[in-house]
Amino acid sequence: MQMVFPRENWEIIPRKETISIRVNVEERPDYFMFVLQAADPWRRGDWNRRNRNHASPWIWNSHNIQNIAIKLRNRGILKEHPEYNAYNPGAGPGKEREPSYWLCLSNPDLLKVVAEYVLEYFRKNPALDSFSLEPMDGDGWCRCEQCQKQTPTDLLITLTNDVAKTIEKEFPDKYIGILAYSKHSSPQTIRVHRMVYVLPTTAFNYSGNTTEEQFLKWREKMDNPYIGIYDYWNLPIWHCGLPGAKGGRISYMKEVFPKYYNLGVRVFQTEAIGGWAQNGLAYYIANKLA
């Protein structure tokens, strides 16, 4: 049974004496993954399940490298190898390599450690489709001499490529998910492995490109034929839950899904609040269009 709004007092269960279905009919959504990410998180899972938003594969791309850093710190690896920590010259004398939520992505030995970490993750969770290597939100990128020779984007793509190559033989059908966001929104200069799924964001894009240009430029050097999008529909800090945000406009839904599909987008992820009274109908229609 599909769900329009996730509230019990709006629940209407239709009753029919007989139920008929079409057989021998195969239908597939245009987007293999559509996620309404932050709308009432306590019912989000139910809403996605009722509306058949169980994508396969499911691309995980949320901020996650900080969690790897925490695990490596807890295992004593960052204490044994302080060179794996991001270099921060502003931390004060003797504290430049103290553990944080950021890592030195130009260190080849660290890349091997992260690759083995992801390999271990899939061995423990073989049913899961993907692993996120998206960095911590904000700007704590390593400022060591070697990292400064590359862009944040190329540092991240080097990491994701190395991880993909490490897990490819044992898990060829898995994916590594990242965003093209903030400091690493600019398109890469090196090819992206086929198992890496990139989602350019429609805000916090510091590349100087339009969103459409981002898709085209990123895809020029991607072995994966498709790309994703991370769209911001309505956020409390921007829209204060008021009507009028693009996430509540049906006209926006009718425009955006065909446009991005034609640009090669097959994963559509949104960041939105609940606000079901002013946005719910548009959310439901978006789910149908995807």
Helices and strands as residue ranges (DSSP letters): G 8-10, E 33-36, H 41-50, H 65-74, H 77-80, G 82-84, G 89-91, H 108-124, E 130-132, H 145-148, H 152-168, E 175-182, E 196-205, H 211-219, E 227-234, H 236-239, G 246-248, H 250-262, E 265-272, H 276-289
